[in-house]
Amino acid sequence: MNAIDETSHPPLATPPAVPNRWIALVVLCAGFLMIILDQTIVNVALPSIQSDLRFSQSSLAWVINAYLIAFGGLLLLVGRLGDLIGRRRIFLAGLTVFTSASLVCGLADSQGLLIGARFIQGVGGAMTSAVILGMIVTMFQKPSEQAKAIGVYSFVAAAGGAIGLLAGGVLTQAINWHWIFFVNLPIGVATGVLATRMLPNDVGIGLGRGADAPGAVLLVASLMLAVYTIVEAGTYGWGSAHTLGFGGVAAALLAGFIARQATAANPLIPLRVFRSRTVTVANLMQALMVAGIFGMFFLGALYLQRVLRYDAIEVGLAFLPVALGIAGMSLRFAAQLMTRFGAKPTLIGGLTLVAAGLIVFRSAPANAGYVTDLLPATLLLGVGAGLVFPALMTLAMSGATPEDSGLASGLVNTTQQVGGALGLAVLATLATTRTGSLLSRGASNAVALTNGYHLAFTIAAGLVLVAIAIGVVFLQPTRAIEAVSESADVERTEIEPEYLEQAA
C-alpha cells in the first residue's frame, strides 16, 4: 500500500527539473552540517562553559536540554509548514534564526542568556533541518540520482557527530568555548546567500490545506513535554512521579492531537503518511538504531576521557574512523548497493555491522589500546552506519509525494532526535547505576566506570539487534532500482510507482 490515498489525493505533476541541483544539494547539506555539528560540538566544551559561567552539574545539562526540547518539539510542525508555505522559505528563516542565536550564545556572559539562546537555536535548527529531505526528494526525480543525493545527506547526518567532537576539542583548547558558536556565523551567512540563489522557490500548497491551529498547539506541547520528560528522566529516575506524571500528560496531549487530526477538515498532519508499512517500520528501526549508536557516541566519549584519559582533541581523533567509514560507504558504495540489491538487504547488512561494532566496543577493557581494542569497533561502526543511514532515509521517504515530503522529512528527523534523546537517557542512567553499585562495593573508579559503560554498550547492541529483527520480519523485499544513465530521459514518475509499490 502506498503512503498516499490515491482516491482522495491525486498525485501532483512531477515538479520541473531544478537547474544546478547538485550545487543546491551542497548548499542544503552545508546548512544541515552546521546544525549537526552544533549538537555534538557543545558537549566537548561543557567543562569550560561550566567553569566560566559557574554552572552547577544539574543546571549545566540545560545547555543541551534547552536545545533538544525546542528542536525535537518543533520538527514535525515546521516540516509540515514547509509543505504549506514553501520549504525554501522555512529553510531560510531557520538559517536566520539559528545564526542569530549562535551570535547570542557566543556573547553570553550569564547562565540564563546562554540557555535562552540555546532554546532559540533549537527553534532555528528545527526549521532548517526539517525540510531538507523533502527538498532533496523533490529536486532529484530519477531513483538512481535520488539514492546518490540521499547518500550525501546521510553522510552529513551520520558523520557530522564525529566531526563535531573533533572540531569542538580543537576550538575549545586552541581558543575558547565562545568560538564553538561564533564559527556558525560565516557558515550561516554564506549558506543563506547561496540558498537564495540556488534553491527552488517553491510556493507550497497553501495554509488552507492544513492550517489547524489547535492541532499545532497540541503537537508542539506534546513533543516538547515528551522530550523534556526524556532528558530529565536521568535526574529524577524512570519510575519517579515526575517522569510518570509529565510522561502521562505528554501522552494524553499526543492522543488528543491524533484524535484532532483524524477528524479535522484540514488536518495539520494528514495521518495517511503512516499508511505505508515501509515508512512506519523504517522510522521505528531508525529510532532503535539511533538510540543505540548515539548513546554510544556520547558514552564512548566519556569512556575515552574518564577511563583512558584522552583529551578533547584525542577523543575527536579516536572517532575519526567512524566519519571516514561513513563517508566511504554513504558517498560511494551505498547507492550502488541499493541499486544492485535493494534498500532492505543494504539496511540489514549495515545494521549487522553496527551491532558487531558495538559488541567489540563493549569488550574494551579499562586499559584498552586504541589499535587493538578500539579501532576495529570504530571501523565496523563507520562502515555499518554508512550503509544504514542512506537505506533508512530512502525507505522512510519512499511514499512521500511533493505535497507531503516536508512532513515525511520532519518525521524522519523527529524519529532521529527523540530516539537519540531516549537512548542517551536510558543508557546513561543504566551506566550510572551500575557504576554507583560497583563503587559502593569497593571497586576502583576505572573498573566501576568501565563496567557501567560496558552495560550501556551491551544494551545499545541489543537495540540494534531488535531493529534487525523488525526489519527482517516486517519490511517487504524491495526490488533493486534499475541503473539509469544521466542522458536517459526517464522521470521518477515512470519508474518510482512500481518500485514504491513493491517496497511498501
N, C-alpha and C positions, 0 to 999 in steps of 0.2 A: 504493500500500500504506500502511495506517495504521501509526503507530509502535507500536501495541499489538497483540499477537496475541490476537484476539478469542476464539480457541478455548480458550486456556489461561487467559486473564484476562478474564472478562466485564466489561463496563463497569459502573462503580458508578452508583448512582442519582444524579441531579442533586442537588447539595447545596442546602439551603434558602437562600432569599434572605437576605442579610445586611442588617439594618437600618442605616441611616446609612453605607452602604458608600462613598459619596463622601468622607465625613469620614474613614473608615478609610483610604482611599487617600491622603489628605493626611498622615495620621499615618505611614503606611509611607514615603511619599516624603520626609518630614522626616527620618526616621532614615537613609534612603539618601543624602540630600543631605549629611548630616553626614559620612558615610563618603567620599563622592566629593570633597567639599571638602578633606578631610584629605589626600587623595592628591596634590593639587597645591599646597595652601596651604603645605606644608612646603618645597617647592622654592624658593620666593621667600625663605624665611627661612634657607636653608642657610649663606650667608656669615656672618650674625650668629651662628648656632649654632657654626660653625667657630671664629670669633674668641673667643667666650665660653668654650667648653669645650675649646679648644685641640686640635681635631681636625686630623689630617693630611688631605691631599686624598684619600688612599686610604681611610682609616678613615671619613671623612665620608660616603662612599657607603653605609655600612651603616645610616645613619639612614633611608634609603629602602629598602635591600635587606632589612633585617630585617622590615619590614612586608610587603613583597612576597612573601617566602618563606612566611611564615605565611598570608597572605591567599590567595595562589594555590594553596598546597598543601592547604588545608582546604575550599575551596569545594564541591567535589563531595561530599565526605564529609558536611558539615553540611547540604547541600541534601537528601541522602538521609535523614539523621537527622530532618529536618523532616517528611518523609513518614511516617517510622516512629513518632515520638513526639509529633508536633504542631508545626506551623510557628510558631504563636504562641509556644509555649514556647521554641523556638530563637531567635526574634526578640528576645524579652525578655531572655533570657540573654545574647545577643550585645550588646544595648544596655548591659547592666550591665557586662560585661567591657570594652567599648570605652570607656565613660565613665570607669570607674575607672582604666583605663590612661592615659587622657588627663590625668587629675589627676596621676598619677605623672610623665608626660612633662613637664608644665608645671613641676613641682617639681624636676626632675632637675638635679643640680649636678655630674654626672660623665658621662663618655662611656659607661661600662658600664651605668649606670642608665637613661640615655636609650635606648640601643639595646635593652636588655632590655624596657623598657616599650613600645617601638615594636613588638617582636615580639608582645607580648600584645595590643596594639592591633590587629594584623593578625588575630589569632585572633577577637577580638570583631567586627571588620569583616566577616570571612568569615561568621560566624554570623548577623549582622544582614542582610546583603545577599543571601545565597544563597537565602533562602526568599521574598523579596518578590514576584518574578514569579509564583511558584507560588500565593501568596495572591491575587494580582490576578486570575489566570485562573480561580480557584475562586470568587471573590466576584462577578465580573461574567460572567454567563451569556450574555447577548444579544451577538451578534457586534458590533453597532454600538456598544454600550456598552463592550465589551472593547477595541475599537480606540481609543476615546477614552481609556480608562484607561491603555492601553499608551503612548499618545501623551504623557500626563502623566509617566509613569515614564521614557520615553525623553528627555524634556526634561531631567529631573533628571540622568539618566545622562550626557547629552552636554554640557549647558551647565554642569554643576557644575564641570568643569575650568577653564573660562574664569572663572567667578565666583571660584573658589579663588585664581587668580592675583591678582585684584584685591583680594580680602579679605586675602590674605597680605601684599601690599605695604602696605596701609593699617595693619594691626595691627603689623607689624614696624617701620614707620617712625614710627607715632604713639605706640606704647607700647614693647614689646619682643617677642622671639620666643616667650617663655613663653606669651603670650596666644593664639597660634595653637592651643594645646592647651586652655587654660582656657576658651575660647569654646565648646568642646564640652560643658562641664558643664551649663549651663542647658538647652541643646538636648536633651541626652541625658535629663535628668531629666524635662523636660516631655513629651518623646515617650514615655517609659516610662509615665508616669502616664496619658496619653491612650490608649496602646496597650492597657493593662489593661482599659479601659472600652469601647473601640471595636472591637477586633479580634475576630473569631470565635474561640471557644475550641475549635479542632479537636483531636481526640484522637489522630490518626494511625492507621495500620493495624497497629501493633504491632511490637515488635522481632523477634518470631518470623518476620516476613515478610522480614527482611533483616539479621539480627544476625550478620554474618560478620566476626568479629574479625581473622582472618588477612588477609582481603581489605582491611579498613580499614588495617592496618599497611602492606601493600604499596602501597595507593593514596597514602596520605599521604607515605610515604617517597619514592615515585617522583616525585610532583608537587613536593614541596619541593626535592628534589635537582635536578629539571629547572629550576625557577625559579632556584635558586642557580647552576646552570651558565650559564644565560642572562645573569643580571645580572653575573656575574664574567667573561664572555667578553670584555667590553670591556677588562678589565685584562690577562688572560692571552693573548688572541688566540683566534680561532675554530679555528685549526688546531693549538693547543698540546696537549701531553699532558694538561694539567689539564682543559681543556674536553672533549676527546675521551674521556678516561677517565671523568670524572663523568657526561658525557652518555651514555656506553655503559651505565654502571651504572643510571642513571635509566631508560633504555630497557628494560633487562633486567627491572627491577622492575615496570615498566608491563606488559611482556609476561606476567610472572608473575601480575599482577593480573587481566589479561584472561582468561588460562587458568583462573584460580581462579573467576572469575565465570561462565565457560561451563560449569563442572562442579559448582559448589556447589549444594546443595539449596535453600538460601535465600540467594541472592547479595545482596551489599550494593547493587550497582548492576546491575539487570537489563539485559542487552545489547539487549533488544528496543527500547529507546528509540532505537537507531541504525538500526532497520529502515526508518524513514521517510527517503527520499531528500531530501525537502524540509527536514527538520530537520537532517540531516547537512550538506547543501550550504549552508544558511543559516549554520550555525556556522562552516564553513570560510570563507565570504565575510566573516563578521564578523571573523575572525582577521586576514585580509588587510587589510580596511579599517581596523581599529583599529590595526594595525601601522603603517600609513601616517599616519593622522591624529593619533594620539597622539604619534608621533615628531615630527611637525611642530609640535605644541603646545610640546613641551619645547625642541627645537632652534630653533624660531621665537622663543621667549622669549629664548634665548641670543643669537640674531642681533640682536634688538632691544636687548639690554643691551650686548653686547660690540662690536658694529659700529656701531649707530646711537646708542648711549649713552643709551638710555631708562633711567629709574629704575624701581623696583619698581612704583609706582603707575601710571606711564605704560605699562608693559607690560600690566598688567591692563586699562587703558582701551583699549589698542590691540586687544585680543582681545574687547572687549565686543560688537562687531557679530556675532561668532560666536554668543555667547549669545543675543542678540536674534533673530538669524535662526533659531536652533534653536527658540526659544520660539514665534515666529510660526508656523512650519511644523508643529512637533510638537503644539502645543496647539490649533491652529486648523484647519489645512488637511490634515495628513497623513491623519487618519481619514477626511475627506471624499474624498480622492483614492483611498484604498484601497477605500472603499465604492463609488466610482464605477468605478474601473478595475481594482482588484485589487492585491494586495501586490507581485507581481513587477514590473509596469510602474512602480509608485511607487518601488520599490527601485532599479531600473536607472536611472531618471531622476535620482534623488538621487545615486547613485554617479557619474554623469556630471558633475554639478555639482561634487562634491567633487574629482574628478580635475582639472577645469578650474581650480578654486581653487588646488590645489597647483602646477599649471603656472604660473599667474600669480605665485604666491609665489616660485617658482623663478627668475623673471626679475627680481626686485627687486635693484637694484644696491647697492653699498656706501654710496652717498649717497642712498638711497631717500627719497622724500617719502611721507608717510603717505596723503594723499588720492589721489595719482595712482598709487602703486605698491602699497600695502598694503591699503587699504580695499576695492578690488574683490575681492581674494583672500579677505578675511575674510567678505565678504558671500556670495560663492559657497560658501565652506565652511560657513557657518551655515545657509543655505537648504538646501544639499545634505544636511548631517548631520541637519537637522530632518526630512527625508523618509526618510533611510536607517534611522535607529535604530528608529522605530516599525515600519517594514516588516520589518526584520530580526527584531525581537522577536516580532512576530506570526507569522512563518514558523517561527522557532526553537521557539516554544511551541505550534505548530499541532497536534501529535499528542499533547500531554500530557493524560492523564486525571487526575482528582483524586488517585489514589494515586501518580502519578509526577510531579506538577507541581513538587514541590520538587527532584527530581533534574534535570528539564529546566531549571529556573531556575538551579540550581548549574552546569549545563553551560554555559549562556549566559554566566554571569559568569566561569567559568573560561576559556572561549574568549577573552573580552574581556581578562582580565588577562594571560594567557600571551601572547596576540597582541600586546598593548601592550608587555610587557616584552621580547619577542623583537624587535619592530620598533624599539624605542628602542635596544636594544643594537646591532643591526645598523647602523642609520642613524648612531648616534653614532660607532661605530667607523670607518665609511666616511668620515664628515665629518672626523674627527680625522686619519686617514691622509692624506687629500687636503690638508688644511691644512698638516700637517707637511712633506709633499713640496714644496709651493709655498714655504714659508718657507725650506727648505734651498736653494732655487734663487734666493733673493733677493727674493721678493715681499714687499710690505708686509703688515703684520699684518691690516689691514682687508680687503685683497684676498684674502689666503690664507683667512681665516675665511669670507668671503662665498662663495668658490668651494667650500669644504668644505660649507657649508650648502646651496648650490645642488645639489651632488651628492646630498645626503640627500633634498632635496625632489623631485628627479627620480626617485629610487628609490621614494619614497613614492607619487608619482603612478603609477609603474609597478605597484605592488602593487594599487592601487585599480583600474587597468585590467584586471589579471588577474582580480580579483574580478568585474568586469563581464562578462568573457568566460565565466567559470564559471557565472554566473547565467543568461546568455543561452542557454548550451548545455544546462545540466543542470537548471535549475528548470523544472518543468512550468507551463504557463499557468494562472493562478488566476482563477476566476470572481469578479467583484466581489460583495461582500456586499450583499444587499438591505437597504435602509434600513428600520429597524424603529422605529416610534413608541414613545415612552415609555409610552403607555397600552396598547399591544398586549401581550396575554398570550402571548408566544412565547418558549419556553425555548430555551436553546442546543442541547439535545438534539434539537430539532425542525428546526434549521437547520444546525447545525455539521457533522454527519456527511457530508452531501453536499458541503459546501464543503471540508471537510478531505480527503475522498476525491479531489476534483478537484485540490486543492493538492498532495497527496502523490503 
